[in-house]
Amino acid sequence: AEKKLFDVRPQLVKSCSSALIKDLLDDLLHENILSDLEVEYINEVFPARADRCRELIDTVKRKGDYSSNVLLQRIIDKDPKLGKELGLTELSLPTQEQKGIDEKPSSPEPVKPPLPVKETGQQETNGIILCSEAEYRDITTKEKEIYPIREKRNRKRLALIICNIEFEDECIKYRKGANVDLEGMKKLLEELDYTVQCEVNLTAEAMRTTLKTFALKTEHKQSDSTFLVFMSHGERDIIYGTDCTRELVNGQARVTTNSVLHTDYIFETFNNFNCPGLRDKPKVIIIQACRGYGRSQVLVSDGQSQQPSINQKELEDDACRVMLKETDMTCFYASTPDTVSFRCAEKGSLLIQTFIKILQKYAHNSSIEDIFRKVQLSFKDGMQMPTQDRNTFVKKFFLFPGH
């Protein structure tokens, strides 16, 4: 069936109507051949009928004989005349056992790693498995190089989320599903004992001002860490403000410098000189935005040209001692450089939702670096690959939920 689908592909692309494509997508969704994200991806990214048909065929064909057979049978059922023109006859569907053998793994949704078995009596709050006293003692005894955490009664943890959803330029799409990410991440960080400052729909200048103000908060002196989360459209090393505009340079459209936030600015604002309250403390940066136009593999895209690559770390003299300007920071991007990241209009972005679920299950006994690796592993067969960049952590960072 897979070969047959390949053989009829050219004629099917030519003859298949938009109405038939819609019916086929509905049927394949109902029969669990396609997921909600796959159907939305095909409809959103491929507005042209022929392109939509090609993507439907190729997506199903990658799934193997069973799925290909179902698609061919539905074409016969929905449009017998077209089925006859394609030389299709009644097809017998493989058994479920055959399906398991023939099926090829192919899904834009992250493949979740097996969840850890919870210890007897292990507590959980709002989906987060708490770190037990035994786990805490075991980790702090065995792991010599870890960032220290303050006791709850003596700390003031702060986190910042900037989420841009609506943009002044009508050519920049409204970020459907972004509210789901915002609410989910806020709830997660609050459960980890962070006081979360949420800012929505900021211009580039407002983002810069917000970052400067947040970096200078006196509460950081009583904190042991921070999270900085950015959700917007973007390109390589830049995040769009709501006022993002473009100008023609040598015949090419480029975003204007003042209407975007460069990631370098984030690192500069929170380095050891400009943010002394967080000096020697872990600072986790998460960026849900595209880094270009390409695809990690071939949902709604979070992006719309390349900027200079990020600067290397520098050594500075602080009068009293030589100190690294940029340490104890790490950045987790939604995708690799020059590629897009994806977001579901109803469920939120793939990165944020996966990060939340994996952190909830693993933070009780895993460092943030290990959590990032688990997130990456879950995307191994997916449509994008999150990356950890500009990592200057010198120790392991455990969140120890519940402590």
C-alpha positions in Angstrom: 0.0 0.0 0.0 2.9 2.3 0.7 4.3 1.8 -2.8 0.8 2.2 -4.3 0.3 5.5 -2.6 3.7 6.7 -3.9 2.7 5.6 -7.4 -0.6 7.5 -7.5 0.8 10.6 -5.7 1.3 12.8 -8.9 -2.2 12.1 -10.2 -3.8 12.4 -6.7 -2.1 15.8 -6.2 -3.5 17.0 -9.5 -7.0 15.7 -9.0 -7.8 15.8 -5.3 -10.2 18.6 -4.4 -10.0 20.8 -1.3 -13.3 19.3 0.0 -11.9 15.7 -0.4 -8.7 16.7 1.4 -10.8 18.1 4.3 -12.8 14.9 4.5 -9.7 12.7 4.4 -8.1 14.7 7.2 -11.2 14.4 9.3 -11.4 10.6 8.7 -7.7 10.0 9.4 -7.9 12.1 12.6 -10.9 10.1 13.7 -9.1 6.8 13.1 -6.0 8.0 15.0 -3.8 7.8 11.8 -3.1 11.5 12.2 -2.9 13.6 15.4 -4.6 16.9 16.1 -1.2 18.6 15.7 -0.5 16.9 12.4 -3.9 18.0 11.0 -3.5 21.6 12.2 0.1 21.6 10.8 -1.1 20.5 7.3 -4.0 23.1 7.3 -2.0 26.0 8.7 1.3 25.6 6.9 0.0 24.5 3.5 -2.8 26.8 2.3 -2.4 25.9 -1.4 -4.5 22.8 -2.3 -1.8 20.9 -4.1 0.8 21.5 -1.3 -1.7 20.4 1.3 -2.4 17.2 -0.6 1.3 16.5 -1.0 1.9 16.9 2.7 -1.0 14.7 3.6 0.2 11.9 1.3 3.8 12.2 2.5 2.9 12.3 6.2 0.7 9.2 5.9 3.2 7.3 3.7 5.9 7.8 6.3 3.7 6.0 8.8 3.8 2.7 6.8 1.6 0.2 5.0 -1.4 0.2 7.4 -1.8 4.0 7.3 -1.2 4.2 3.6 -3.8 1.5 3.1 -6.4 3.4 5.2 -5.8 6.5 3.2 -6.3 4.7 -0.2 -9.4 3.0 1.1 -10.9 6.3 2.3 -10.3 7.8 -1.2 -12.2 4.9 -2.7 -15.1 5.5 -0.2 -15.2 9.3 -0.5 -14.7 9.6 -4.3 -15.2 6.3 -6.2 -14.7 8.0 -9.5 -11.3 9.3 -8.5 -10.5 5.9 -7.0 -11.2 4.3 -10.4 -9.1 6.9 -12.3 -6.2 6.1 -9.9 -6.6 2.4 -10.5 -7.6 1.7 -6.9 -9.7 -1.3 -6.0 -11.2 -2.4 -2.7 -8.4 -2.9 -0.2 -8.3 -5.2 2.8 -6.9 -3.5 5.8 -4.1 -5.2 7.7 -4.8 -6.6 11.1 -3.8 -4.7 14.2 -0.9 -7.1 14.6 0.3 -6.3 11.1 -0.1 -2.6 11.9 2.3 -2.9 14.8 4.9 -4.6 12.6 4.5 -2.3 9.5 4.0 1.0 11.2 6.9 3.4 11.0 7.4 5.9 13.9 6.5 9.3 12.7 4.9 12.1 14.7 5.4 15.8 15.2 4.6 15.4 18.9 7.5 14.8 21.2 7.9 11.2 22.1 7.9 11.2 25.9 10.5 9.2 27.7 9.3 6.6 30.3 8.4 8.3 33.6 10.3 7.4 36.7 8.6 5.0 39.2 7.7 7.0 42.2 8.9 5.8 45.6 6.4 4.4 48.0 4.8 7.3 49.8 6.5 9.9 47.5 4.5 13.1 47.7 3.2 15.1 44.8 1.7 18.6 44.6 -0.1 20.0 41.5 1.6 17.5 39.3 5.2 18.1 40.7 6.8 15.1 42.4 8.4 16.4 45.5 12.0 15.7 46.5 11.9 13.4 49.6 14.2 13.9 52.6 16.1 10.7 51.6 16.6 11.9 48.1 17.8 15.3 49.2 20.3 13.9 51.6 21.5 11.4 49.0 22.0 14.0 46.3 23.7 16.6 48.5 26.0 13.9 49.9 27.0 12.4 46.6 27.1 15.5 44.4 29.9 17.7 45.7 29.6 20.4 43.0 26.0 21.7 43.2 24.6 25.2 43.5 23.4 25.7 47.1 19.8 26.4 47.8 18.5 28.7 50.5 16.0 27.5 53.2 12.5 28.5 52.3 12.1 30.8 55.3 15.2 32.8 54.3 14.8 33.2 50.6 12.9 35.3 48.0 13.0 33.6 44.6 12.0 35.7 41.7 11.2 34.7 38.1 10.3 36.8 35.0 8.1 35.8 32.1 7.7 38.0 29.0 5.0 36.8 26.6 4.3 38.7 23.4 1.1 37.5 21.7 -0.2 40.3 19.5 1.9 42.5 17.2 1.3 45.9 15.6 2.5 44.7 12.2 -0.5 42.8 10.6 2.0 40.6 8.8 3.2 39.1 12.1 0.7 36.5 13.2 -1.2 36.5 16.4 0.4 33.8 18.6 -2.6 31.5 19.3 -2.0 29.2 22.2 0.5 31.5 23.9 -1.8 32.0 26.9 -1.7 28.3 27.6 2.1 28.5 27.8 2.0 31.6 30.0 -0.4 30.1 32.5 1.4 26.7 32.5 4.9 28.2 33.1 3.7 30.7 35.7 2.0 27.9 37.7 5.1 25.7 37.4 7.5 28.4 38.7 5.1 29.3 41.5 5.1 25.7 42.6 8.9 25.8 42.7 8.6 28.8 45.2 9.3 31.6 42.7 7.4 34.8 42.8 6.6 35.3 39.1 6.4 38.6 37.3 4.4 38.2 34.1 4.6 40.9 31.4 2.4 40.6 28.2 2.8 42.4 24.9 5.8 44.5 25.4 7.6 46.6 22.8 11.4 46.0 22.4 12.2 49.0 24.5 9.8 48.0 27.2 11.4 44.5 27.3 14.8 46.1 27.8 13.5 48.4 30.5 11.8 45.4 32.2 14.9 43.3 32.2 17.1 46.1 33.7 14.5 46.8 36.4 14.2 43.1 37.2 18.0 42.6 37.3 18.4 45.3 39.9 15.7 44.0 42.3 17.1 43.8 45.9 15.2 40.6 46.5 17.8 38.7 44.4 20.3 39.0 47.3 18.0 36.7 49.3 17.5 34.4 46.3 19.4 31.3 45.2 18.5 31.4 41.5 16.1 32.8 38.8 14.3 31.9 35.7 13.9 34.2 32.7 11.3 33.0 30.2 10.6 34.7 26.8 7.8 33.7 24.4 7.4 35.6 21.2 8.2 35.5 17.5 11.8 35.7 16.6 14.8 35.0 14.4 18.4 33.9 15.2 19.5 35.6 18.4 16.6 38.1 18.4 13.2 38.2 20.0 10.4 40.4 18.5 8.9 43.2 20.4 5.2 44.0 19.7 6.4 47.0 17.7 8.6 44.9 15.4 9.0 46.5 12.0 11.0 45.9 8.8 13.0 48.1 6.5 14.5 47.5 3.0 18.3 47.1 3.0 19.9 46.4 -0.4 16.5 45.2 -1.6 16.0 42.8 1.4 13.5 43.2 4.2 15.2 43.2 7.6 13.9 43.9 11.1 14.8 47.3 12.5 17.3 47.0 15.4 15.3 49.0 17.9 12.1 46.9 17.4 13.7 43.6 18.6 15.5 42.3 21.7 18.9 40.8 21.0 19.7 37.8 23.2 23.1 39.3 23.9 21.2 42.1 25.8 19.8 39.5 28.2 23.1 38.0 29.0 24.7 41.4 29.3 22.0 42.6 31.7 22.3 39.6 34.0 26.1 39.1 34.0 28.2 39.3 37.2 28.8 43.0 36.9 25.3 44.3 36.0 23.3 41.9 38.3 25.4 41.5 41.5 22.4 40.2 43.4 22.5 37.0 41.3 26.3 36.7 41.2 27.4 33.0 41.5 23.7 31.9 41.4 22.2 29.9 38.5 20.2 31.9 36.0 18.1 29.8 33.6 16.9 31.4 30.4 14.2 29.8 28.2 13.4 31.2 24.8 10.3 30.0 23.0 10.7 31.7 19.6 12.0 30.7 16.1 15.6 31.1 15.2 15.1 31.2 11.5 13.0 29.8 8.6 14.3 26.3 8.2 12.9 23.1 9.6 14.8 20.6 11.8 12.7 18.0 10.1 10.4 18.2 7.3 1.1 23.7 14.4 1.9 27.2 14.1 5.3 28.7 13.5 6.8 31.0 16.1 8.9 33.1 13.8 9.2 35.2 10.8 17.9 36.3 8.6 20.6 35.8 10.5 22.2 38.1 13.1 25.8 37.9 14.3 26.5 34.8 16.4 26.6 35.3 20.2 29.7 36.8 21.7 32.2 34.6 23.6 32.7 35.0 27.3 35.1 37.7 28.4 37.4 38.1 31.4 37.1 41.4 33.3 39.1 42.9 36.2 36.8 43.8 39.1 39.5 45.8 41.0 39.6 43.4 43.9 39.9 40.2 41.9 39.8 38.7 38.4 36.2 37.6 37.7 34.5 36.1 34.7 32.0 38.5 33.4 29.5 35.9 32.4 29.0 32.7 34.5 26.3 30.6 36.0 23.9 31.1 33.1 22.3 28.8 30.6 19.9 29.3 27.8 17.4 26.7 26.4 16.1 27.5 23.0 13.0 26.0 21.4 15.0 25.0 18.2 18.4 24.8 16.6 19.8 27.9 14.9 18.1 29.0 11.6 15.1 26.7 12.2 11.5 27.3 13.3 9.7 26.2 16.5 6.1 25.0 16.6 3.1 25.9 18.7 -0.4 24.4 18.8 -3.2 27.0 18.8 -5.0 25.1 21.6 -2.3 23.3 23.6 0.6 25.7 23.5 4.1 25.3 22.2 5.8 22.0 22.0 8.8 23.1 24.0 7.0 24.8 26.9 4.5 22.1 27.4 7.1 19.3 27.2 9.4 21.1 29.6 6.6 21.5 32.1 5.7 17.9 32.1 9.2 16.5 32.3 10.3 19.0 35.0 7.2 18.0 37.1 8.2 14.3 36.9 12.0 14.5 37.1 13.0 17.6 39.1 12.8 15.7 42.4 16.0 13.8 41.6 17.5 15.4 38.4 19.5 18.5 37.8 18.2 21.1 35.4 20.8 20.0 32.8 19.5 16.4 33.0 16.0 17.7 32.6 17.0 19.6 29.5 18.6 16.5 28.1 15.4 14.5 28.7 13.4 17.3 26.9 15.8 17.0 23.9 15.4 13.2 24.0 11.6 13.5 23.8 12.0 15.5 20.6 14.4 13.0 18.9 11.8 11.9 16.4 9.9 15.2 16.3 9.7 18.3 14.2 12.2 20.5 16.1 15.2 20.0 18.3 15.5 22.3 21.4 19.1 23.3 22.2 21.1 24.4 25.2 23.3 27.3 24.4 25.8 29.6 26.0 26.0 27.4 29.1 28.3 28.7 31.7 27.1 26.7 34.7 30.0 25.7 36.8 28.0 23.4 39.1 24.9 21.2 38.9 21.6 23.0 39.6 19.0 20.9 41.4 15.6 22.5 42.1 14.7 20.2 45.0 10.9 20.8 44.8 9.5 20.9 48.3 12.7 22.2 49.9 
